[in-house]
Amino acid sequence: MLHRVFFIINMAKQVRIKDIAIKAGVSAGTVDRVLHNRGEVKPETKELILKIAKELDYKPNVAARLLKAPAEYKIGVLLPKPVNDKSFWTNHPIGINQAIANSLPYNIKADFYEFSLEHHQDFLQRAEELMAAKPHGVILAPLYKDESQTFIKRLDELKIPYVFIDTNIDGVNPLTYIGEDAMKSGRIAASLVDAITPVDKDILIVNIAKSLVNTQHLNSRNQGFMAYFMESGLNKGLKINVDIPSDKNLEVKGKLDTVLSANTNIGAILVSGSRTYVVANYLENAGLDHVLVGYESIDENIKYLNSGTINFLVSQRPVEQAEKALQFLVDHLVNKNEIPNNHFQPVDIVNKEWFK
């Protein structure tokens, strides 16, 4: 008898969409549209339904949802090909796979497509391969603005939701962006350089990119960097830019030899991307002792940070970034939940004391 009473009490706690509809004085279909964010409902009705659902502690029926769900949710992931096995882009698959492991009971499958950082057209070729797999959703790093916009147009036409990581693009409609605020990140780097550089010394900004104009996140960081000095920086020296198309040692040496010979008052160098170690290697080989600030706590950078050649790194959290990207995308696909437009992550300011 006691067992039966327990069973009845448990059943009484299961709140149905119909129960919410009765209390709100609307149809079950209206409640369903509100709870699953489908279709138009008057704002006041939506507010009432959500309030009642919260009061009744409504919980969706996961088993029923699973019956309606696809046998497998396919996620296409379009990321840069890592330069080596210790580069910044080796971290993102770790975060995505962690999120998949935590997404049970849903069957999530991520297919990775890696594009070359040296050849922009490779982005579109890999995007074509991704689209051929007919994904339910896409996670991408839109490093190349022009090529990304071409791909995004197709995603929008097919109503495939997509999430940006690492880099954001204005004027398009991702489900969300997860990563640093690149402008603020540039300002942080500027404040670090400003704090340890004599006010009368010039500052060199090094961009290692095939096409800086088309590389969105580096542009945004540089804009933030320059805005800081225009508004509040103490340093009064020149701000000199040099663009280096690749990280090959001979090309880096040639470009830096030229700019440093022509500008003998340079006291500090900012590297706008993760390949700060390339410039650090040059400085050590040349016996130079400039202030050096760059990005990302990858192994090669940490080596030069510990040796004192790199003074500071402004570092993102790539594993966490990618894990959240998949979590948000799955939440939208499975639960039809609204996702915040931007999810800016904090950055870490790292010096050699960090690793002691």
Beta strands, then each sheet from edge to edge (+ up, - down):
strand 1: 73-80
strand 2: 108-115
strand 3: 137-140
strand 4: 162-165
strand 5: 176-179
strand 6: 202-208
strand 7: 239-244
strand 8: 266-271
strand 9: 291-295
strand 10: 312-315
strand 11: 342-344
strand 12: 348-350
sheet 1: 2+ 1+ 3+ 4+ 5+ 11+
sheet 2: 7+ 6+ 8+ 9+ 10+ 12-
end
